[in-house]
Amino acid sequence: MSTHTAGPWFVTTDHTGKVATVYADSEGARVCTFLGAVLRNLGPDSIAANARLIAAAPDLLDALIELVAISNKNCVGPWLQARAAISKATGVPA
C-alpha cells in the first residue's frame, strides 16, 4: 500500500471555470486536474464541486477514521459502510 499525498488539499480554477486543479498544500504538488471538455462537457459548477470533493478527501478520511475508532459498533450498517470507505481509500482490507 502506498500512502496518499498529505492534506490539506485546495482547488484553483481557471478564468473560464472549465478547468479546476487540486493541489496538495503540504507539498504544492498537483493532485489532479479536471477538464470540462473531457468530462462530458461538465459546466463550471459541476467541475468546481467535483474538485472540492476530491480536495476534501484527506480531511474526510481522517475524520472517518477517528469516528470509527470511537464509534458504537452496535450501529452495524453505518459502521460497516465507514470501514468499507476507509478500506477503499487506504487499500487496507477492512
C-alpha positions, 0 to 999 in steps of 0.5 A: 500500500502506498500512502496518499499525498498529505492534506490539506488539499485546495482547488484553483480554477481557471478564468473560464471555470472549465478547468479546476486543479487540486493541489496538495498544500503540504507539498504544492504538488498537483493532485489532479486536474479536471477538464470540462471538455473531457468530462462530458462537457461538465459546466463550471459548477459541476467541475468546481464541486467535483474538485472540492470533493476530491480536495476534501478527501484527506480531511474526510478520511481522517475524520472517518477514521477517528469516528470509527475508532470511537464509534458504537459498533452496535450501529452495524450498517453505518459502521460497516459502510465507514470501514468499507470507505476507509478500506477503499481509500487506504487499500487496507482490507477492512 
